[in-house]
């Protein structure tokens, strides 16, 4: 079985399915809203759209197909793997 590629959410390709593995929060600067919005480990997601010029990314996640917008800096804290 091939090893899954690990990414940060901010660099994950759009329209591919992925799973959140955890957080890169070594300096304890991760915004609390990431967890409060439901972006928890084991959550399945896909990036629907990435706005140009480092604009927000639009993420669909969970069984309810919730959608949120995250800044690139927030996506840098979230470690994900490719499910495709």
C-alpha positions in Angstrom: 0.0 0.0 0.0 1.4 3.4 -1.0 2.0 5.9 1.8 -0.4 8.9 1.8 0.9 12.3 1.0 0.7 14.8 3.8 -0.1 18.4 3.1 -1.2 21.6 4.8 -4.8 22.5 4.0 -3.5 25.8 2.5 -1.6 23.9 -0.3 -4.1 21.1 -0.8 -5.5 20.9 -4.4 -9.1 21.8 -5.0 -11.9 19.3 -5.8 -10.0 16.4 -4.2 -11.2 14.6 -1.1 -8.9 14.8 1.9 -9.0 14.0 5.6 -7.8 16.2 8.5 -5.1 14.5 10.5 -4.2 17.1 13.1 -2.7 20.5 13.6 0.7 22.1 13.4 0.4 24.2 16.5 3.9 24.1 18.0 3.8 27.8 19.0 0.2 27.7 20.2 -0.9 30.4 17.8 -3.6 28.4 15.9 -6.9 30.3 15.9 -9.5 28.7 18.2 -12.1 29.1 15.4 -10.6 26.2 13.5 -11.7 23.7 16.1 -14.9 25.7 16.9 -16.0 25.5 13.3 -15.7 21.7 13.3 -12.5 21.1 11.5 -11.5 18.2 13.7 -9.1 15.3 13.1 -10.7 12.5 11.0 -13.0 15.0 9.2 -13.4 14.5 5.5 -13.3 17.6 3.3 -12.7 19.1 -0.1 -11.7 22.6 -1.2 -14.4 24.0 -3.5 -12.7 27.2 -4.5 -9.5 29.2 -3.9 -9.9 32.9 -4.4 -7.1 34.6 -6.3 -4.3 36.7 -4.8 -4.0 34.7 -1.6 -7.8 35.2 -1.0 -9.8 32.8 1.2 -10.3 29.1 0.3 -13.8 27.7 0.5 -13.9 24.3 2.2 -16.8 21.8 2.3 -16.6 19.2 5.2 -18.4 16.7 7.2 -21.5 14.6 6.6 -23.7 17.7 6.6 -21.5 19.3 3.8 -20.9 22.4 5.9 -19.0 25.2 4.1 -16.6 27.7 5.5 -14.1 30.2 4.2 -10.5 30.1 5.7 -7.6 32.4 5.1 -4.4 30.8 3.8 -2.7 31.5 7.2 -5.4 29.5 9.0 -5.0 26.6 6.5 -1.3 26.5 7.3 -2.2 25.1 10.8 -4.2 22.1 9.5 -2.4 18.9 8.4 -4.3 16.8 5.9 -3.9 13.7 3.7 -5.1 12.9 0.2 -7.9 10.3 0.0 -7.9 10.0 -3.8 
